[in-house]
Amino acid sequence: MTTLFLISPARCSGERAGLLVSSRRSVMARQLRAQGAELGDVFAWLSALYFRGKLTYARAFAAPPPGLPGVLVMAPGAGLRAPETRISADELRAMGAVRIESADFVQPLRRDAALLDRTHGASARVVLLGSIATGKYIDALLEIFGPRLVFPGAFVGRGDMSRGGLLLRAARSGDELDYVPVAGATLRGPRPPRLPRLPRCKDDVWTPPRAYSGEPYAVFTVQSGAIGFTTTWRRVDTPAARGLVADLLETRSRSLGTGELSSEANYAYVVLRRAPQSNDQGSEIGTNTPIAEFGYGGPPTSPEEWPLVELRVLLEAAVGVLRGQRSS
């Protein structure tokens, strides 16, 4: 059966997109300003795990006729575009000015969906990877594809991060999800159980390189993952150490420039050289403080389970865990 995938867009407005187009450090930003960056890569950068999961899954299971694209992305104001389409910084800014609920978004989408329908014929199954809980673009797509417009039934009740993790796992295992028609579907339901943690593999024990050569008292690491963030402590995990590391990460979040905070990473870490003491002042790195080192970056390769995210997001997630405001 001919199977086509339509992927909903990442959010092209707001602070994250603004930081991307203005960044001088990000590789993606430099591409946007030079020869252009692929639409799929840009949207994966903007929405991290969720869009990465949608794109990986769609590429794994699309079954188009020979010579025709099987995966198309909704580009605000530009209709449907292949994820390999290169866009510039100016084009990304223009997309950010288009509201999804507006005619400027829906009319190009309807135009390209109708062309897609004529090209592929009435027998093609069209899988939507995106929200169906609001009318946004659903009404226009239903007008054209009718009962052939389907979506993964397992999406109901899941948040974006959980959907992204689900899609990545399905793509890796080769087990395609079951689909249900969008028309008449149950749009909201109870939250399903959390996805189980993946079995440990070689990549799980990869350790960030550190400049500190001494024997550490403790090492805290936060790492992006397929279903959220993972935090680990090596050697010691005490309330005093947690508070000290949280203070440092909050301080860094305030002191680092917007360019560095928007840098892409999938881990950050803090090394403590000794136990915190009651007379320690502040939470800065120094020879007379417990904190020996702070760093961030990515492993030699970036597997799908370790998506690149903004450093700001990593630090916020870590502080939330350390302060007991969220689970790891």
N, C-alpha and C positions, 0 to 999 in steps of 0.2 A: 504494500500500500504506500502511495506517496504520502510522506509525512513532512510537514513544514512547521517551523517554529517561529513564533513572533515573540519578541522579548520586550518587556516594558522598559522605559528609559531609567537611567539614574537621574537623581536630582541635579540639574545643571545650574541652579541658582544657589544663593546662600554662601556662607563663609567658606566651606570646603572648596567649592568651585573657584571662588575668588582667590583663595590662597594658591590654588594650582596654577592659574594663569599668571599670577604675579611672582611666583617663586623663582629664585635664581639658582637654587640648589637641585630641585627635582629634575630627574632625567626626563620624565613625562612632560614637564613644563617646557624644557628646552626643545623637545621634539615639536610641541605645539607651535612654538614661535619660529621654528626653522622649516623643516620639510613637511610638518604635519604629523599627527599621531593617529593610529587606528582607532576608530570609534569604539570598538569593543574594549580595547585596552584603556581608553580614557574613562569609559563608564565603569569598568572594573576598579579603577583607581578611586573614582568618586564614591562608589557604594561598597567597595571591598568585597566581603564574602558573598553577599547575596547575588550581585551581578556576575561575579566570577563563577558561582555555581550554576546560574542560568545559562551562561554562555558555554561552559564546559559540557553541561548536559545536552544542550541543543546540538552542539557539534558532534556529540557521540551518537545521537539517535536520529538525526535528520536523514530522511530518505527521499531526496528530490529526484526529478527526472534528470538524465545526463545533461550536463552543461548549464543547469539552472541552480540558483542558490537555494539552500534549504533552511538557512537561518537568516532572519532579518530583524533588525533592531528599530524600535520606534525612536526616531530622532526628532525632538520637538521643533515644529515648523518646517521640517524637511521630509516628512512622511516616513517610509520604510527604507532603511539602508542596510547594506551588508556590513557586518562587524569589521571587515577589513577596510572599509572606506576611510580615507584619511581626512581629518578635519584640522582646522587651524584654531589658534586661540580666539580669533575674532568670531569664528563660527560657533565655538563653544559659548562665548558670551551671548551671541544671538539666540542660541537655544535656551539659555538661562532666562531670557526675557519672555519666553512663551509659556503661558500657563497651560497645564494639561487639560483643564476644563474649558479652554477657549476654542473658538472656531479656528484660530490660527494653528492649533494643534490638530484638531479633528479633521479639518478639510483635506490637508495633505495626506493624512493617514487613510481616510476613506478613498481618496484617489488611488493611492498605491495598493491598497487592499483589493480594490476592484480590478486593477491591472493584474495583480497576483492571481486572482480568481479566474480571470480570462486565460491567463498563461498556463496555469496548472490544471484547469478543468474542474468539473463539479465533483470528482471523486477524491480529491485531495483532502486529507485530514489536516487541520490546522490546530496546532497546540499552542496555547497562550501560556507563557511563563511570566506572570505578573498578577497584580491585584484584580480580583473580580468582585470585591465587596462594594464598590461604588460604580456609578455610571460612567465616569471619566471617558474612556475610549471603548467601553464594552458595547454600547448601543450601536456605534458605527460598525464595529466588527460583526455583530450579530446580524445587522441588516444585510451584510454581504455573504457571510459564511453560514449563517443559520445553525442547524444542529451539527455541522462539521467542525464548529469551533469548540474545542475541548480544553481541559486543564487537568493537572494532576490532582486527583481527589485527596491525596495526602496533604495538600496545602492547607486545607480547612483547619482552622484553629492554631496554626503555627505562625510564629513571627518570622521576620525576614531572615534573621541569623539561622534559625532552625531550618527554614526552607533551603537556604544556601548549603548548609551541611548535608541535608538530605539529598540534594541534587548531585553534589560532589561524590557522595558515596555510591549513588546509583550509577553514575558515569564510570567510576572506577570498577565496580563489580560487573558492569555490563547488564544489569537487571533494570529494564525500563519500567517506570512507574505505570500504574493504571490510571486511565483518563476517564473523566466524566464530562458530559456536555455542559457548557456554560449556561445555556438556556435552561431555566428551571432548577439550577443547582442550589444546594444548601450553601449559602455564602459564609455563614458563621457557625461555629460549633465549639465544643469543649476543647481545651488545650490538650493535645496528645502528650504521652510521656516524653521526657527528654531523650534525645538520641543517646544511645550508649557510647561510652568512650571507645575509641578505636584501640585494637590490640597494640601493644608497644612494638615498635620496629626500630631499625637501626637509626633512623633520623631522630627518634624520640630522645636518644641519649647524646645527641650532638651538643657540645658545650660551647657557648660563646667564647671567643678568644679574649683574654684579659691582659692588661699591661701589668697589673699588680703581681709581683713574683713571690710575695711572702705567703705564709700559711694563713689563710683567712679564718676569721672567727665565724663568719656566716656569709652566704651568697644568696641574694634574692633575685629571682628571674621572673619576668612576665613575658608570655609568648602568645601570639595570635594563634587561633586554632579554627578548625572547621565548624565548631559549634560555640564559639565564644573565645574566652581567654583562659590560659592556664598559668597559675602562679606556683612556683616551687621555692623551697628553702633547702639549702644544703648545709649540713652540720647543725645549725642552731636556729630555732624559731621561738622567740620569746616576745611577750607583749612590749617590752622596752625596745627590742630591735625593730618590731613592726612599726611602732610609733616613730622611731627615728627615721626609718626608710620612707615612711609616708610623708613626714615633714620635708625630707630632701626632695622627693618627687614633686610635691606641691610647690616648693621653692623653685625648682627647675622649670615647672610649667609656667610660672610667672616671669622668670628671668630670661628664658630662651626667646629668641626672636621668632616672629611668625614664620619666616622661611625655614628655620630649623625645626620648628614644631610641626610643619607640614611635610617634613621629610618622610620618605617611605621606609618602614622598618617592620620586622615581625618579632623582635624581642628587645627588651631593655633589661638592664641588670644593675645591682648595687652590691659592692663588696664591703663588708665590715672587717676591719683588722683586729678589733677587740670588742668586748662587751661594752654597751653604753653604761655610763656612770652618772650619778646624780649631779655631779658638778660639771658635766659636759655642757658647753654653751653652743647653741645653734645647731644647725644640721648641714654644715658645709663640709666639703672635702678638704682634708689637711693632715699634716703629720701629727698634730696634737688632737685630732678628733677621731672618733671610731670609724668614720667613713673613709675608705681608701680609694674607691673608684666608682664612677657611674659611666655607663656606656649603653649604646644601642646599635642596632644594625640588622643584618640578615645572614642566614647561613650561606654556604657556598652555592647551594641551589635552593629554590623556593618551591617546595612541593605544594600541591593544592591544599593540603591540610594546614599549611602555614601561610595564609594569604598576607600580602603586604598591606599594612594599614598606616594611617598617619601616626607619627610619634605622639601627638597630643592625645589620640584615642588610647594608645597603649598606657600612657601615664595615668590618664583618668581611670581606666579599668583597674590598674594596679592599686591606686589610692583607694578606690572603692572597696577592694578586697581587704586591704590592710586596715581600713577603718571599720570593717565589718558591715559595710553598706551594700555589698553584693557578694555572691558566692563565686568561687573560682571554678 
